[in-house]
């Protein structure tokens, strides 16, 4: 028993709190838990403040799908990214060009996946959540927009190059 008490006194992170010895990790966990509880109590107030601070986004179908609206470029960019990556991946794996991929059932799979992705894109937009409000430093809405534009150009260049070459790119 005395050996166990001496080991506890020499344990790394042990803190002397009067008559009771405790571990500093346990104190840190208790502090983080108490802070988390305080944040959770204030969360509805923070959410209400942030919703008032964000600009209001129109959820009308016509406003979302107008030529300069948010939906067309998001949907087309995401579809192009999906199409470009899958076309290159299937070409590397099987050696088939883009046209043969589309003729052998790839178009129906692409349409199904793009449809699901379109619904997933429209749900937040119809709820009034803008793309910029959910943007993060690395995965920003601007980066997604430019990646989509480059994927559109890449898919077009892939199709044109394979047409001119008469076969797969790789």
N, C-alpha and C positions, 0 to 999 in steps of 0.2 A: 504494500500500500504506500509506503514511504517512497519507494522507487517510482511509482506512478505519479505521485505528487511532484517529485523533483523533475520528472520528464515534462509535466504540464507547465512547470515554471520556466523551463528552458525551451518550450515549443516556439518555433518562429511565428510571429504574428500575435503572440499572446499579449494582452493588455491588462494591467492591474487596475481594476475598477473598485477600489476599496477592498472589501472582504471577498469579492467574487472575481475570479480570473476568467476572462472571456477571450475569444478570438477576434482579431480585428476584421477578418473577413465577414464574420457574422454581424458585426456592427455596421460594416459597409453595406451589406445586404439589407439590413433593417432600414438604413438611411435611404437607399434607393427605393425600397418598397414604400416608405412613407412619402417620398417625393412623387412617386408614381400615383399614389392615392390622391395627393393634392392636385396633380395635373388632371386626373380623371374627373374630379369634382368640378373643375373649371372648364372642362372640355366643351359643354354646351354653350357657354358664354364665348369661348374662343371661336367655335364654329359659327355662331350667329354674327360675330364681328367680322370674320373672314368673308362670309356670304354677303354682308353689306358692302365690304370693301371691294369685292370683285365686280367688274362691269357686267351688266346684264346681257345675256346672250339670247338672241331670238331663237325660239324653238319651232317656228313655222316652217313647213316643208319647203315653201317657195324661197324663204330666206336662206335656208341651208343649202339648197341645190342651185341657187343662182350661179352664173358663170364665175363670179369672183367669191363665191361662198366657201365655207370651210369643207363641205362634204366632198365635192368632186375631186379636189386635189388630194385629199387624204385617201379616199377610196382608190383612185387611180394609181397613186404612188405606192400604196400597200400592195395592190394587185400586181403592179410591175415588179416590185421587190420579190414577191412570191414567185412570179413567173420566171424572172431572170435566174434566181437561185435554183429553182427546180429544173429549169431547162438545162443549165450548165451541169447540175448534179447528175441528171439522167443521161446527158450526153457523155460525161466522163465515165459513168458506170456501164452504159450499154453501147456507146459508140453511135447512137442514132442521132440524126439531125433534128432540128426543131419541127419541120413539117411531118416527118414520120412519127415523131412523138405525139403530135396533135391528132394524126390520123389513126393511131392505134389506141385511142381511148384517153389520151391525156387531156383533151379539151373538156370532157365531162368532169374529170376530177378537178381540173383547174376551175371550172365554173362552179362546182359545188363548194370548193374551198373559198373561192372569192366571194360567193354569196354569204357564207357563214361569216367571213371577215367583214363584209359590208354591214351585216346586221350588228356585229360587235362594234363597229365604228359608229353606227347611227344611234345606238341606245344611249350613250352618254351625251351625244349632241342633242337628241330630243329631250333629254333631262336638263338641258341648260348648262352642261359642263363643257367649257371651252377647252380646246387642245392646249392653249397657253397656260391655263390654270393648273394643269397636271404636269406641266413640263418640269424636268429636273435638270441639273447642270450638265450631266453627261448625256442622258437620253432626252435631248431638248426637242421641242416641236420644230424648230428651225432645222436641226440636223435631220429629222425624219423627212421634212419637206425636200431638202436637197438630196438625200439618199433616194427618195422616190423619183425625183426628176432624173437623177443619173441612172436609175434602174430602167426608167422608160427609154432613155437614150440607148442604154446597153442592150435592152431587148430588141429594139429596132436595129441596132448595129449588128447584133447576132444574126437576126433573120436576113438582113441584107447581105452580110458576109457569106452566110451559108448558101444563099441564092446565087451569088456571083461565083463562089467557089464550086458549087454543085455537090456539096457533101458536108459532113459535119466539120465543125471548127477544129476540134481536137482529135 
